[in-house]
């Protein structure tokens, strides 16, 4: 809950996984550039990756403010690494998300 999450894969994941902390960063260390779909969520932090990702379509909430529509993602981002694959969900409120690759 109040600390960083650090996960090092000896082989890239082939099953869906979730990693969560409230006050800390989330670091994933992949064995090589992964093939995965990632759901990334941080409110007070950045997202960093050692490899290329492609954004995936997502729904954003709109609200009417003074006759203008304002759209917010709520800190959520959906991306695809490589060819896509297992769904990896990473969540933190106060911290960064970092994706590392030994193949990079």
Backbone as ProteinMPNN parsed JSONL, in Angstrom:
{"seq_chain_A": "XXXXXXXXXXXXXXXXXXXXXXXXXXXXXXXXXXXXXXXXXXXXXXXXXXXXXXXXXXXXXXXXXXXXXXXXXXXXXXXXXXXXXXXXXXXXXXXXXXXXXXXX", "coords_chain_A": {"N_chain_A": [[0.816, -1.191, 0.0], [1.841, 1.38, 0.885], [4.357, 1.845, -0.549], [6.948, 1.141, -2.934], [6.529, -0.901, -5.887], [8.3, -3.449, -7.29], [9.025, -5.485, -9.943], [10.631, -8.161, -11.452], [10.874, -9.935, -14.35], [11.824, -13.179, -15.286], [11.128, -14.434, -17.576], [9.138, -13.009, -20.112], [5.769, -12.034, -19.289], [2.944, -14.216, -19.825], [0.395, -14.341, -19.058], [-2.476, -12.513, -17.844], [-1.942, -9.83, -15.549], [-1.876, -7.929, -12.48], [-0.67, -5.038, -10.862], [-0.311, -3.069, -8.021], [-0.133, -0.111, -6.077], [-0.426, 2.375, -3.505], [0.986, 4.692, -2.534], [3.662, 5.054, -4.027], [6.109, 4.067, -6.488], [5.758, 2.07, -9.52], [7.626, -0.395, -10.91], [8.426, -2.332, -13.651], [10.422, -4.911, -14.849], [11.252, -6.259, -17.762], [12.212, -9.29, -19.484], [12.88, -9.058, -22.138], [11.991, -6.884, -24.89], [8.566, -6.489, -24.465], [5.52, -8.214, -25.547], [2.561, -7.059, -25.084], [-0.539, -5.8, -23.707], [-1.12, -2.871, -22.022], [-2.541, -1.412, -19.177], [-2.348, 1.548, -17.752], [-2.224, 3.519, -14.864], [-1.895, 6.446, -13.15], [-2.139, 9.083, -10.868], [-0.617, 11.153, -9.746], [2.102, 11.285, -11.068], [4.56, 10.218, -13.513], [4.768, 8.365, -16.648], [6.991, 6.057, -17.954], [8.966, 4.426, -20.45], [11.243, 1.964, -21.71], [10.972, 1.099, -24.276], [9.148, 1.193, -27.396], [5.689, 2.086, -27.48], [2.236, 1.846, -28.439], [-0.613, 3.867, -28.451], [-3.83, 2.814, -27.321], [-7.327, 2.723, -28.187], [-9.589, 4.385, -25.987], [-12.146, 5.102, -23.574], [-13.131, 8.31, -22.659], [-14.237, 10.599, -20.155], [-16.658, 13.092, -20.573], [-17.563, 16.458, -19.862], [-19.817, 19.181, -19.65], [-18.779, 22.415, -19.593], [-19.322, 25.651, -19.154], [-20.516, 25.892, -21.745], [-18.667, 24.46, -23.22], [-17.141, 21.38, -24.058], [-15.342, 19.376, -21.893], [-12.845, 16.996, -21.684], [-11.623, 14.28, -19.828], [-9.114, 11.981, -18.892], [-8.601, 10.906, -16.462], [-6.111, 10.136, -15.555], [-5.591, 7.71, -16.669], [-4.185, 5.414, -19.008], [-4.009, 3.538, -21.972], [-2.031, 1.243, -23.597], [-0.202, -0.464, -26.206], [2.361, -2.787, -26.341], [4.771, -3.995, -28.535], [3.413, -6.742, -30.298], [1.142, -6.885, -28.841], [-0.691, -8.618, -26.265], [-0.895, -10.41, -23.239], [-2.941, -8.812, -20.75], [-1.699, -6.309, -18.809], [-2.015, -4.651, -15.845], [-1.274, -1.682, -14.23], [-1.205, 0.246, -11.398], [-1.05, 3.253, -9.558], [-1.371, 5.814, -7.12], [0.153, 7.973, -6.114], [2.858, 8.186, -7.556], [5.335, 7.15, -9.983], [5.187, 5.232, -13.06], [7.24, 2.855, -14.4], [8.64, 1.198, -17.138], [10.814, -1.253, -17.921], [13.295, -2.73, -20.065], [15.402, -5.423, -20.567], [16.307, -5.96, -23.037], [16.535, -3.571, -24.294]], "CA_chain_A": [[0.0, 0.0, 0.0], [2.671, 2.573, 0.976], [5.714, 1.533, -0.954], [7.137, 0.854, -4.354], [6.385, -2.258, -6.382], [9.333, -3.754, -8.277], [8.859, -6.847, -10.418], [11.573, -8.527, -12.508], [10.456, -11.17, -15.009], [12.881, -13.968, -15.923], [10.522, -14.586, -18.904], [8.038, -12.061, -20.217], [4.507, -12.643, -18.865], [2.027, -14.747, -20.83], [-0.928, -14.289, -18.444], [-2.872, -11.213, -17.318], [-1.417, -9.564, -14.204], [-2.171, -6.61, -11.933], [0.28, -4.549, -9.862], [-0.981, -1.914, -7.447], [0.315, 0.51, -4.833], [-1.072, 3.661, -3.29], [1.998, 5.746, -2.426], [4.952, 4.549, -4.463], [6.238, 3.835, -7.927], [5.645, 0.706, -10.015], [8.679, -0.681, -11.878], [8.433, -3.682, -14.218], [11.642, -5.218, -15.594], [10.974, -7.356, -18.685], [13.395, -10.019, -19.959], [13.143, -8.469, -23.454], [10.851, -6.038, -25.238], [7.39, -7.34, -24.299], [4.303, -8.181, -26.345], [1.537, -6.978, -24.042], [-1.428, -4.649, -23.64], [-0.915, -2.328, -20.687], [-3.462, -0.426, -18.638], [-1.501, 2.305, -16.83], [-3.004, 4.528, -14.169], [-1.253, 7.192, -12.084], [-2.707, 10.417, -10.751], [0.478, 12.095, -9.463], [3.357, 10.678, -11.483], [4.74, 10.054, -14.946], [4.886, 7.026, -17.208], [8.232, 5.985, -18.718], [9.213, 3.09, -21.012], [12.489, 1.769, -22.463], [10.609, 0.563, -25.578], [8.027, 1.879, -28.023], [4.327, 1.632, -27.249], [1.214, 2.484, -29.261], [-1.816, 4.097, -27.655], [-5.031, 2.069, -27.683], [-8.542, 3.511, -27.961], [-10.17, 4.305, -24.65], [-13.266, 5.997, -23.334], [-12.86, 9.401, -21.721], [-15.455, 11.209, -19.652], [-16.839, 14.478, -20.984], [-18.503, 17.259, -19.077], [-20.09, 20.474, -20.242], [-18.334, 23.487, -18.719], [-19.49, 26.945, -19.832], [-20.806, 25.628, -23.158], [-17.557, 23.728, -23.847], [-16.966, 20.025, -23.551], [-14.027, 19.097, -21.328], [-12.651, 15.551, -21.608], [-10.56, 13.901, -18.906], [-8.844, 10.538, -18.867], [-8.474, 10.476, -15.074], [-4.784, 9.571, -15.328], [-5.51, 6.362, -17.234], [-3.628, 5.307, -20.354], [-3.958, 2.159, -22.473], [-1.023, 1.166, -24.653], [0.205, -1.789, -26.675], [3.794, -2.997, -26.566], [4.978, -5.069, -29.51], [2.224, -7.249, -30.993], [0.056, -7.028, -27.885], [-0.716, -9.923, -25.607], [-1.604, -10.402, -21.961], [-3.307, -7.517, -20.185], [-0.971, -5.977, -17.589], [-2.586, -3.447, -15.242], [-0.378, -1.066, -13.255], [-1.927, 1.354, -10.783], [-0.524, 3.95, -8.398], [-1.96, 7.139, -6.943], [1.237, 8.94, -5.937], [4.124, 7.608, -7.977], [5.528, 6.95, -11.416], [5.198, 3.884, -13.616], [8.411, 2.713, -15.272], [8.696, -0.083, -17.84], [12.209, -1.461, -18.299], [13.547, -3.913, -20.875], [16.815, -5.8, -20.652], [16.603, -6.006, -24.448], [16.636, -2.198, -24.829]], "C_chain_A": [[0.863, 1.259, 0.0], [4.116, 2.248, 0.668], [5.759, 1.23, -2.427], [6.924, -0.621, -4.65], [7.44, -2.446, -7.464], [9.223, -5.222, -8.636], [9.846, -7.076, -11.556], [11.154, -9.887, -13.06], [11.681, -11.887, -15.561], [12.452, -14.346, -17.351], [9.37, -13.598, -18.96], [6.709, -12.746, -19.919], [3.663, -13.109, -20.05], [0.592, -14.76, -20.303], [-1.197, -12.871, -17.949], [-2.354, -11.061, -15.893], [-1.777, -8.149, -13.793], [-1.162, -6.279, -10.847], [-0.24, -3.217, -9.357], [-0.256, -1.429, -6.194], [-0.37, 1.858, -4.712], [-0.053, 4.798, -3.321], [3.374, 5.191, -2.756], [4.947, 4.346, -5.964], [6.034, 2.356, -8.242], [6.7, 0.544, -11.105], [8.554, -2.128, -12.327], [9.683, -3.821, -15.065], [11.36, -6.45, -16.448], [12.27, -8.008, -19.139], [13.842, -9.511, -21.328], [11.953, -7.561, -23.763], [9.583, -6.889, -25.231], [6.381, -7.209, -25.432], [3.167, -8.22, -25.331], [0.652, -5.762, -24.28], [-1.376, -4.168, -22.199], [-1.959, -1.278, -20.356], [-2.704, 0.288, -17.533], [-2.32, 3.408, -16.183], [-2.188, 5.132, -13.042], [-1.845, 8.586, -12.051], [-1.605, 11.461, -10.571], [1.812, 11.441, -9.794], [3.4, 10.546, -12.986], [4.791, 8.597, -15.331], [6.089, 7.027, -18.134], [8.431, 4.555, -19.227], [10.519, 3.089, -21.785], [12.225, 1.314, -23.895], [9.391, 1.317, -26.096], [6.703, 1.233, -27.638], [3.408, 2.417, -28.178], [-0.023, 2.675, -28.405], [-2.978, 3.295, -28.216], [-6.248, 2.949, -27.438], [-9.053, 3.311, -26.537], [-11.302, 5.305, -24.531], [-12.847, 7.064, -22.334], [-14.189, 10.037, -21.338], [-15.501, 12.67, -20.078], [-17.817, 15.187, -20.068], [-18.637, 18.621, -19.741], [-19.722, 21.554, -19.23], [-18.383, 24.784, -19.508], [-19.628, 26.779, -21.339], [-19.637, 25.004, -23.914], [-17.484, 22.345, -23.233], [-15.519, 19.859, -23.097], [-13.93, 17.583, -21.162], [-11.454, 15.245, -20.721], [-10.376, 12.388, -18.927], [-8.73, 10.016, -17.441], [-7.138, 9.827, -14.773], [-4.599, 8.192, -15.913], [-4.991, 6.412, -18.666], [-3.609, 3.832, -20.731], [-3.013, 2.141, -23.657], [-0.753, -0.292, -25.014], [1.705, -1.788, -26.887], [3.941, -4.167, -27.52], [3.701, -5.438, -30.222], [1.007, -7.333, -30.082], [0.079, -8.426, -27.294], [-1.46, -9.841, -24.305], [-1.852, -8.973, -21.482], [-2.548, -7.324, -18.868], [-1.508, -4.654, -17.069], [-1.671, -2.952, -14.141], [-1.047, 0.183, -12.717], [-1.142, 1.921, -9.607], [-1.206, 5.303, -8.317], [-0.857, 8.188, -6.931], [2.578, 8.301, -6.282], [4.162, 7.443, -9.483], [5.425, 5.481, -11.776], [6.356, 3.831, -14.6], [8.464, 1.293, -15.813], [10.102, -0.241, -18.4], [12.353, -2.73, -19.124], [15.034, -4.189, -20.899], [17.27, -5.859, -22.103], [16.786, -4.628, -25.064], [18.064, -1.704, -24.778]], "O_chain_A": [[0.631, 2.141, -0.827], [4.99, 2.364, 1.527], [4.727, 1.081, -3.081], [7.111, -1.478, -3.787], [7.476, -1.697, -8.44], [9.312, -6.096, -7.774], [9.902, -6.296, -12.506], [11.088, -10.87, -12.323], [12.5, -11.267, -16.24], [13.295, -14.551, -18.224], [8.696, -13.375, -17.954], [6.531, -13.916, -20.257], [3.661, -12.497, -21.118], [-0.328, -15.148, -21.024], [-0.265, -12.117, -17.668], [-2.326, -12.022, -15.123], [-1.961, -7.274, -14.639], [-0.833, -7.123, -10.013], [-0.574, -2.334, -10.147], [0.177, -2.227, -5.362], [-0.839, 2.416, -5.704], [-0.225, 5.764, -4.065], [4.16, 4.893, -1.856], [3.909, 4.442, -6.619], [6.122, 1.501, -7.361], [6.676, 1.259, -12.107], [8.571, -3.044, -11.506], [9.978, -2.963, -15.897], [11.242, -7.557, -15.923], [13.313, -7.355, -19.176], [15.032, -9.528, -21.645], [11.011, -7.484, -22.974], [9.526, -7.908, -25.92], [6.384, -6.229, -26.178], [2.846, -9.276, -24.785], [1.042, -4.817, -24.967], [-1.562, -4.95, -21.267], [-2.228, -0.375, -21.148], [-2.442, -0.3, -16.484], [-3.027, 4.147, -16.868], [-1.825, 4.441, -12.09], [-2.033, 9.206, -13.098], [-1.658, 12.53, -11.178], [2.568, 11.082, -8.891], [2.389, 10.739, -13.661], [4.849, 7.709, -14.481], [6.206, 7.891, -19.003], [8.109, 3.592, -18.532], [10.871, 4.074, -22.434], [13.174, 1.156, -24.663], [8.693, 1.99, -25.339], [6.602, 0.015, -27.49], [3.75, 3.504, -28.643], [-0.443, 1.753, -27.706], [-3.099, 3.117, -29.428], [-6.213, 3.826, -26.575], [-8.961, 2.224, -25.967], [-11.39, 6.25, -25.315], [-12.277, 6.756, -21.287], [-15.147, 10.013, -22.112], [-14.513, 13.395, -19.961], [-18.77, 14.592, -19.566], [-17.684, 19.141, -20.321], [-20.286, 21.603, -18.137], [-17.584, 24.996, -20.421], [-18.939, 27.444, -22.112], [-19.628, 25.024, -25.145], [-17.733, 22.163, -22.041], [-14.587, 20.169, -23.84], [-14.814, 16.957, -20.577], [-10.402, 15.871, -20.845], [-11.34, 11.624, -18.974], [-8.76, 8.804, -17.228], [-7.034, 9.044, -13.829], [-3.568, 7.558, -15.689], [-5.309, 7.322, -19.431], [-3.242, 2.979, -19.923], [-3.164, 2.917, -24.601], [-1.031, -1.213, -24.245], [2.252, -0.894, -27.533], [3.311, -5.209, -27.338], [2.977, -4.565, -30.701], [-0.05, -7.802, -30.505], [0.791, -9.306, -27.778], [-2.547, -9.265, -24.25], [-1.081, -8.057, -21.771], [-2.734, -8.092, -17.924], [-1.463, -3.645, -17.772], [-1.327, -3.701, -13.226], [-1.414, 1.077, -13.48], [-0.633, 1.178, -8.767], [-1.578, 5.875, -9.342], [-0.929, 9.179, -7.657], [3.339, 7.922, -5.392], [3.147, 7.581, -10.166], [5.556, 4.602, -10.923], [6.449, 4.649, -15.516], [8.35, 0.319, -15.068], [10.531, 0.539, -19.251], [11.622, -3.697, -18.913], [15.835, -3.308, -21.211], [18.468, -5.815, -22.384], [17.154, -4.52, -26.234], [18.341, -0.575, -25.184]]}, "name": "protein", "num_of_chains": 1, "seq": "XXXXXXXXXXXXXXXXXXXXXXXXXXXXXXXXXXXXXXXXXXXXXXXXXXXXXXXXXXXXXXXXXXXXXXXXXXXXXXXXXXXXXXXXXXXXXXXXXXXXXXXX"}
